[in-house]
Amino acid sequence: MAGVVTHMRMLKRTMFLALVFGVLSAVQVTRPWAMSEAAPAEDAGDGKFALLVGIDAYKGSIPPLEGGVNDARAMAALLKSEKFGFPEKNVLVLENDAATAKDIISSFRSHLTENARRYREQTGNEASVYFHYSGHGSHVAPPEFASKKEEPDGFDETIVPFDSRRDGDSNAAAPTGDADGYDIRDDEIGVLIAELTEQTSNAVLVFDSCNSGTISRGSNRSREVPLDKRKQPAYRISYKGKGSPPDTSNEGLVSPGDSFVVISSTSPDRRAYELEMPDGTSRGVFSFYLERAMREAAPDTTYGELIRRVAAEVNHTNSDQTPQLLGDERKLVFGGRFEEGQIPIPVVAVDKESSRFEFAAGSMFGLRTGSLVAVVSRTGAEIAEGEVTEVAANRSSAIYKLASEKQIDPKSDLVRILSPMFGSEPLRVDLGLERESGASDSPLARVRDEVRTILLRDSRGLIAFEESSIKGAPAGLSAVAVRVDGFRAAFCGPIDTSTVLSAVAKAEKCGLRIPRSEAVKPSDPVFYIAQVSNGEPLFEFFVPVSDPSAPAKISDALTKYARQRNLSALDNVGSEIGDSIAVEVLENKGKMNERNRFVPGEDVVLEMEADNSFRLPVGSFLRLRVINNYSRPLYITVLGLSTDGAINVWYPNNRMRNQIGGISPLMRRGGTGLTDFFRTTRPFGIERIKIIATTGYSDFTPLAQGNVTRDSKTAGNPLSRLLKQAIVGTRDSASGSSAIIGIDEWGVAEASMIVVSKD
């Protein structure tokens, strides 16, 4: 099957991150025998569960802390307050000698994972889970380096339980066969997270510790202990979930995604400190400001906004400490989320007398005179619709008409773009499903009508329909068509079906890999999106005809393709800036080790083919190098338009985006920048690279969107539907708001990568 390039899964080297998992149940205890009180309740209650660990005193000679227990108690009190509404019986606190390695692991499974499972089974809903750790952090050498004299570059990050290193010597082995007395490693935490996120997708974890592995000499108390050089025992935690074991290719922790948020008190090479309070007690600097920010947060605050606010306070107190966030920063602190590619744009100013407002997006976001926009509240309620009258590169003005008596509030209201056009024509779609059904009132025709209704509501300007094809005529100018056929006929073509194969094996024989939970029989009818030019399925996407959410999934896939196609047309013809940007594709000769971690090797610069593209076999490791040959420094954003429907932000790289605000550093003249490592995967085809360069700061990272998925969660909630067209923007970054950029102060460069079979 001639597919197209899939997304390239990023191989991240992460620190031991502070993870903030939603909201679960817990019981406040301080005794070492408290584990008996953490058993799963017969009634899972209202679905809010929390586990908080605070350690000041350690069994061995590890230096004590003074704020860990205070952090855990303060956060527990906040969660039990009226604002968050956690039942007291659902908030479990482990302090000091109640926080051994076995206690922490057992409580995580029984109090968080098991209660989340019970709640889901009893109610059909997902629990909210919160985990918080305040104590020492450290590093250990991974087992594969244990026999080497030199220390490895990549350590396992750890949290240090009460009974770790109890002999007081980080260089001495514990008694033979004794797995106690050791830190809890990131891979072990990753297993616990994987088990939990099988039961709920609303999970938040926070770690207020540091992992620099050196001793602090500062006046403030640092939450770190030296590297544990002992040979580590076998992992104490084996995966007990029903799916596949967690992927540890990103240095141990499960890759952050839709199912959880990961927050850490500092970056991997910096320390986390404690703070002496006016009353003489101590708190973790990060936990203190996090608690205060959560207490003051509005119901529509996202975790991204929350952590930016906390980071500003932490940096002011200790410039050496910078909190980090990985995962889904669009999640709301009070539940829900802004969808990828749907983060709204802030209103900058409003003139009520002239009925005009200004907002932070312009031609670089697909706007032009006459484009339609809407103003919405933070909850998604529509306040006004507007028509753009003036457009700069990253700023626009519009005349508006109120939807009700409520006025636009520039301090909180947001803009969504209803008709973003980067110069391309709308995606023409053939929805002639009734040709297969033979009746205009058939179930297939009803699906067609629902898809049409959703797209007309949510994708104005991006998609047009071929009326002639809907009446049964040929597809005409349509670029894609929604079709229905048996799975084998749609995806496999005339393969030999005489061999007895499972449905999954047959799908894999066709080159399409699907989760076993989604397995379909070769003859099962499925909806798919075909490229009219060659009949090939788009994105390797399909939905069983029997799926009741098929209209929403089909609409989502079409909208994401339209956005991708639309963004690919972005250009600033005549600008010297775009012609001054060069990109190199570096194939890395590294490989995965026995722990499924990527070990980088030598970078090899690929030669460009005659068609100005780069060819890479599936499974290749690579990264990109961007070079600024312009006469002035530039802000650079690199976007990857993948043929699984995703728009990936490849630069600023992961480390840069983890800095608060996600700001791309100014690249000097002649300067270079590297993306993170990626690995090419199916489907085969063309991966397009868009490089946007500006002379003034402008954040394009919100242009990202997730890949097209067959997952049942694709059908959006009311908020995601209201914000469907917000191609995006963020509030002012930590360094200040975006500069107004003139038409000659930005440019676009392009490149293509073709992913081919290894054969």
N, C-alpha and C positions, 0 to 999 in steps of 0.2 A: 504494500500500500504506500502510495506516495504521500506521506503525511506532511507535516511541517514541523519546525523546531519546537521542542517542548520548552518549558521553563527550565532553567539550570539551577539545580539545588545548591544553595550557598553552603560552603563548608566553613562554619564560623569557629574561631577560637574564642571562646567566651570565658569570662571570669566566673567565679562562683556567684551567681547573681542572686539578688534579693527577689524572690518571687512573691507576687501578691496574688493568691488564689481567692476567688469570690467570697462566699460567706457560708460557713458550715456550723456544726454544733459542738459545744464543749462544756467542761465543768472545771471551775477554778480549784486547783489543788496545789499543795506545796510539799506533800510527803512522798517518800520514795515508794510507798505501797499504793500510790494513787492510781496505778494502772487498772486496778480492779474497778474503779469508778468510771473508767473511760470506755467501758464496754458499750456496744451499739444499743441504742434504745429500741424497745419493741415498737414504739411509735416514733417515726422519724420527725415528728413535729412540723414546724413551719419551714424547714429546709435551710436554715442558717446555722452554719457550724464553723467554729474557729478553734485553732490550736496555737497557743503562744508559748514559746520557750524562752526563759530568761535565766542566765547563769552568771553568778558573780564569783562564787567559791568553787574551787576545783579540788578533786581528791588528791592529786599529786602536787608537784611543786610549781604548777603553772601560776603565773602572777594573777592575783584576784582582780576582779573588776568591781565597780560600785553601782553601775547603772543598768545592768542587764535585767535584773528582777524588777526594778522600777519601770523599765520600758514595757515588760510583759504585763504588769498589773495596770499600767495606764492605758495601754491599748485595749486590754480586756474591758476596762470600765467604759471606754469610748464605744466599743462594739455593743455593749449591753445598754447603752443609753437609748433614749427614745428616738434619736435620730437614725441609728442603725438597726435597733430592734432585735438584737440577738437575745434569745432566751438565756437566762443565767445558766441553766443546766446544759446549754449547748456551747459554752465557752470554757475550754479546758486549758489551764495554765500549769506548766511544768517548771518548777523552780529548783535550782541547785541540785541537791542529791536526788530529786525526783526526775532529773533530766539526764539519766544515763543513756548510752547509745541504744540499749534495748528498749527503754521507756519511750524514747523519741520515735523510733521506728514502729514500735507496737501501737503507740497512740495515733500516729499518722494513719496507719491502716485501719484501726478499729474505730477511731473517732471521726476521721474525715472520709476515707474511702468507703468504709462499710456503711456509715450513715448516709452518704450520698447515694449509695446503691439502694438502700432501703427506701429512701425518700422517692427515688425515681420509680421503684416498683410499686410503691403505695399510691403515688399521685400522678405518675406519668410526666412529671416536671423535673427540671434539673435543680439540684441544690446549689446554694452559694457557699463558697468555701474560702476561708482566710487562714493563712499560715504565717507566723512571724517568729523569727529567731533573732535574739539579741545575746551575743556572747562572743567568745574568741573564734577567729578563723585562722586557717593555716594552709599549708601545702604538704603533699606527700609525693614521693617518687612513684610513678606507676609501676606495677609489677614487672613489666617487660624491661625496665631499666634497673631493676634491683641488683643485678649481678655486675653492673658496670661501675667503674670507679668514678667516672665523671658524672656530674649531675645533668639530667636532661633539660632541654629548653622548655618542654611542656610538662608541667606538674599537674597532678590532680588537686583541685581545690577542695577544701574540707570545711566542715564545722566541727568544733571541738566540744564533745559532750562532757558531762561532769566527770566520768570515770576514765577519760582518755589520758594516756601517758601517766598512769597512776604511779609508776615507779620513779617518775621525775626525770627520766633520762630519755630524750628523744632519739638517742642512738642505740639504745639497748632493746633487744627483742623481748617481747612478752613471753611468758612460759609456753613451752611447746604445745601447739594445738589450741592455744587460747586466742580466740578472735576478739575478746574484749580488750579494753585498754587502748583502743585505737580510735582515730577520728572517723567521722562519717564522711565518706568520699562523694564527690559529685556524681559519679556513675550510680552510686546507691540511691542518692536523692532522685536521680533521673528515673530509676525504676519505680519509685514511689509515685512520682508525678504521672508517669505513664499509666499506672493502675488507677489513679484518681481521675484522670481526664477521660477514662473510658466510662465513668459514671456521671460526669458533669463537665460542661464546657464553660462554667462560670467559676473560675478559680484564680486566686491571687496569692502570691507568696512573696514575703519580704525577708531579706537577710541583712541585719545590721551587724556586720563583722567585716574583717578585711583579711586579705590573703597574700600580702606582699612577702611574707616569709622572713622578715628582718625585724630586729628589735628597735622600737621607737626610742629615741633619745629626747623627744620633745617634752615640754612641761605638761601637756595634756596627756591623759591616759589613752593608749592605743589598744584597740581590740585585735591584737594579733599575737601569735606565738611562733617560735622558729619552725623551720621546715622539719618535718619528722623524717629522719633518714633511715629509719628501721625498714627492714623488708616487710612489706605489708602482707597480711593474710588474704586468703581467698575472700571474695565479696560475700558479705553476710546476707545479702538480700537477693533472692531469686524472683524473677518475674512471675506473678500469679494472675495476670490479666488474661483475657480471652483472645486478644489480638496478637499482633506480632510484637516481639520484645522491642524495647525502645532503641532508637538509633543513637549511638553515642559518638557519631562522627563530628559533633560540634563541641568536643572536649567535655563530654560527660552528660550534661543536662539535655533533656529532651528539647528539641528545637522549639523555641517559642512560636506560638501561632494563635489561631482563633480560640483555643481552649484555655489559655491562661496568660497571665501577665507576670513578668519577672522583673523585680526591682532589687537593686543592691545599693548599699549605703555609700559605695565608692567604686572607683575603677580598679582593675586588677593590680596595678602597680602603685596604688596609693593606700593610705591608712584610713581607718575609721576611728573616730575619737569619741571620748566622753566629755560631758559638759557639767561643770559644777553649777547648781541652781542657787538662787538667792537664799533658800532655806537651808543650805548646806548639803542637800542630797545631790545625787548625780543621775544623769540621764545620758543615753547615747545621743550625740548631736543630731544624727539623722532621724532617729525614732522620735525625738522631741518635736522637731519641726514637721515631721510627717503627721504625728498625732494632731498637732495644732492645725495643719492645713486641712486634714480630713474633717476636723470639727467645724471648720469655717466654710467648707466646700459647698457650693450650690448643687442642687440635685442633678444638673446637667454637666457637671465637671467631668472631664475625661482624665484617665490616669496620666496621659501625656501632659496635660495642663497642670495637674497636681504636682508631678515630679519637677516640672520646670520651676514652679513656685517654691517647692522645698529646696531645690538646688541653689536658688539664689540666696536663701537664708543660710544654708550650710556653707556655701562658699564665702559668705560674709564673715562667718564665725571661724572657719578653717579653710583657707585658700587651697590647702593641699588635698581637700576631700571633695569629690564631685560625684554625686549620686548618678546611677545609671538605670536605664529602663530598656528592656528588650521584650518583644512580644507585641501584643495588640494594644497600642497606646490609645486607640479609639474607644476602648471599653470605658463605659461610664462608671464612676466610682459607686454609684447607686444602682448599677445594673444596666444591661443593654449595651449598645455600642453604635458608633458611627461606622458604616460599612466602608471598606477600602474603595478608594476612588469616589467617595461620597462625602468627604470631609468638607463642610461648608466654608465659604469665604467671608471674612469679616467686613462689615459695613464700616467705612472710614468717617463719613460725614453725611449729615442730612440737612437740607434746606426746605423747611415745611412750606414757606411762602411760594416757592417756585415748583414744589413737588418734585424735587430732584435729590438724588443721593449719589455718593461716590463710594466705590468699593475697590478692594485690592486685587484686581485681576484685569487683564487687558488682552491685547492681540496675541500675546504668547500663550494665553489660555484658550484661544479659539474664538475670542469675541471680535465682533465688528459692528459697525453702525447698523442698528435694526435688530441685533440679537436680543432674544427674550431672556429675562432673568426673573427670579422670584426672591422675595425677602421672607425668611422664616424665623420663628423663635427657636430657642435652643431645644425645645421639645418637638419641633417639626411643624408646628401650626403655621399655615401661610398667613402672612401679614399684608403683603402687597405683591403686585406683579409690575415689572418695569420693562421699558424698551431702551436699549443702549443708544445714547446720542453722541458721546465722545469717547474715543478709545486711544489710550497710550499703550506702550508695550506691556505694562503690568498694572495699569490703573484705568478705571473707566467711570463714566458718569451715566446716569440713566434717569429718565422721567418715570414717575411711578403713579399707580392708582391703588389706594388702600382697599383691602378686602373687607375691612370692618372699621369700627371706630378706633381700634388700637393703632397708635402711631409707631413708626419705626424708632427703635432704640439703638443708637450706634454703639452703645457700650456692650450690648449683648446679642443683638440680632445678627443674622447671617444671611448670606446670599447663595443661592444655587443657580447654576447656569442651565437654562432650559434648552438652549440651541447652540452649543459650542461648535463652531466650524472653523477648522484650521485651513480652509481653502479647498477642501474636497467636497464633492457632491454627497448627498445623503446615501447611505447604504441602501440599495434597492433589494427588497426581499420578496420572494415568491412564497405566498402562503396558501397555495392552491391545494390544500389537503383533501378537499372534497373530490378531487379527481380520482384519488385512490378509494374513497368511500362510496362514491356513486350516489350519494344523497346529501342534500344541503343541510338536513337536520340530523345527520349522523353524529356519533360521539367525536369523530375526527373533525368534522366541521365545527363542532362546539369548541374543541381545543383551539382550532384556527381562530375563531372569533374571540376567545379569551386572550390569546397571544396578541391579537391585533389591538384589543382594548387596552391591555397593559402597556404596549409599546406606544400607542397614541398618548397615553397619560404620562408615561415616564421618560420617553425618549424623543421628545419633540425636536425636529430639525435633524436628528441623527439618522433616522430611518424613514424610507419611503416604500410604499407598497406598489406592486405591479397589479393594477386593477384588471388588466386583460388576463393575467395569469390566474387571478382569483376566479374569473369566469370560465376558466378551463383552457384558455389559449396558451401558446408557448410562453416560456419565461421571459422572452424579450430582453430587456436590459438588466434584469435582475442579476446581482452578483452571487447571491446565495438563495437556496430554496429549502424550506422545511419539508422533509419527506418522511414517509413511513414505509418500512419494509421489515422482513425478517432479519434478525441480527446477522446471520451468516451472509445473507445476500447483500446487506448494506456494508459490512466491514470485511468480509473474507473473500468475496468473489467466488469463483468456481474452484474451491479447494476440494480435495478428496475427503468426503465425509464418511467413507465406508469404514475407516479405522475407528474403533471404539475409543473415544476420548471424552473426558469430562467437559462440561461447558466451559470451565475456566481454561482447560488445556487447549480447547479448540480456539478460544479467544486469543490465547497466547500464540498459537500457531499462525493466526492472522496478523500477529504483530501488535495486538492491542492487549494491554494488561489491565485487568479490572480486579477490584477487591473481591474476595470470595463471597462476601456478604451481598454483593451485587450481581452474582453470577446469573447469566441468562442462558437459556437453551438456544441452540442455533436457529431454531424456527420461530422463536419468540418475536412478535412484532415490536419494533422500537421506533421512536421518533429520532431523527438525526438531521443535521444541517449539512446540505451538500453544496459544494462549490459548483456553480453552474458551468464554469469553463471546462471542468474535467470530471465532474460527478463525484469527486472524492469527498468523504466526510470531513467536516471541519472540527479541529480540536480533538479528534477521537471522542467526540461527545455523543452520547445517546441517552434516551430516557425510555424505559418500558412504557408501552401504550397504557398499561394498567396503572401507572403511577398517577395519583390524583393531583400531584403538584407539578405535572408535566408542563402546563402553560407557563408557570412562573420560572421554571428552569430553562425552558426554551427562550423565553423573553430575556432572561439574564444573560444567556450565551450570546444571543444576537446583539444585545446592547454592548457587551464587552468587546465583541468583534468590531462593532461600529465605532466605539471609542478608540480602539487600537488603530483601525484604518484611518480614522479622522486625525489622530495624533501623528500618524506617519506622514501626513501632508504638511505638517508644520515646517515653515521655512521663512527666511528673511532674505529674499533674492536681492543680490547686489551688495550685501554686507560683506566687508572684508574679514570680519571676525570669524565667520564659519569656515572660510578657506584657510584660516591660520591655525586651525585645530587639527592635530594629527592623532591617530589612535593606532596602537600596536596590539596585536593579539598574541599573548604569550602562552604557549602550551607548556604546562609544568609536568616534569617527568616523575613527580612524586607518586605515591601509591598508598592504599589503605593497609594499615598494619593489622595484626591479629585481633586487636580490640576495635576494629572497624573505625579507626581514626585516620584521618589524612595526614601523612607525613610529607611535607613539601620537598621537592627535589629541584633540579635545575630548570630555569625558565628558558624556553627556546622561542625566539621570535619567528612567527609564521610568515611565509611569503604570501603576498596577495595574488590571487588568481587573475587570469586575463579579464574575467567579468567583474573585477573589483570586489571580490568577496574572499572570505577565508573558509577553507574546508577543514572540518574536524570530525573524526569518527565518534560515534556515540560512546560515552564512557570516558571521554577525554577530560582532563583537569586543565583549567585555564584561568587566566585573569587578564584584564586589559590595562594597558598603560596609556594615559592621555597626556599629550604634550601641548603646551601653550606656546605657539610661535608668533603670537600677536605682539604688537608694540607696547601693550599695556597689560597689567595684571587683570585676570579674569576670574569670575566665579563660574565653576563648571558643575553641570549635572549630566550624568550619563544614564539614559533609560534604555532598557532592553524590552523590545516588543516581541514577546514569545508567542508561538503559535498554539499554545494551550490557552490563550486568551489573556495572559497576565501582562501587566506593564511593570517591570521590575526596576527598582532604583539600584544601579550598580555603582554609582559614584555620586555623592560622597559615600565612602566605604563604611563598613559596619562600625569601625572605631569612631569615625567622625560623627556618624548619626547618633551614636550613643552619648556623645557630648550634648549637654542640654541645649535644646533648640535645633539640633540636627544641622548645624550650620556648616556649609562647605567652606573650608579655608580659602582665602584668596590665593590663586595660583599665580606666582610671579611670571614675568616674561621669561621664556625658556624653561619654566618649571614643569615638573611631571607629577602625575598622581596615579596610584595603583588601586584597582578595585580589589575586593576580596576574591578568594578562589571560588570557582564554580565547577560543576561537572555537567557535561552534556548528557542529556537523556532523551528518550523518545518523546514525541514522534519526530521523524526526520524532516528536514526542510530548512527554511530560511529564518534565521533569528536576526531581526533588524535592530540596529544600534542608533539611537538618537542622542547627539551631544548638544546640549544647550549651553551657550556661553554668554555671560553678561558682564558689563563693566561695573555694575552696581549690584549689591546683594539682592537676590530674589530667590525664594524657596520654591523649587519645582518638585520636591520629593512627594508632595501630596498627589501628584498626577498618577501615582502608582495605583494599580488595581490587582485584585487577586485573580487566579486562574479560573477558567470555566470548570465547573464541577458538577458531578452527578449526585453529590451528596444531598441528603434529604433536607439539610439546613439551608439550601440555596434560596428557597422561597423566603423572601424578605419579610420582616415585621413592618408594622405601619410606619415607623420612623425611617427605615431604610427605603421604603417605597416613596415617602415624601421627599427624601433627599437623593433620589435616584440619579439626578443629573448634576450633582455638585462635583464638578471636576476641579476645582478645589483650592485650597489655600489654607494657610494656618494663621493663627493670631501671631502678633509680633513675637519674634524670637527673643532669646535672652540677650542678644546683642543689639536689639533695636529693630525697628520696623524696616520693611523693604524700601529701598530707594526707588524713586520714580525714574524709569529707564526710558530713554528716547529711542526712536525707531532705528537709529543708526548705532545703538549701543548694545546690540545683541546679535547673535548669529547662531546658525545651526550647522553641524557637521553630521555626516551619516556614514555608516559602514554596515556590512552584512556578513553573517556567519552562516555557513551551510553545514548542517549536521547530517552526516552520512553513515551508512551501516559500516561495521567493522569488516564485513566480508568484501 
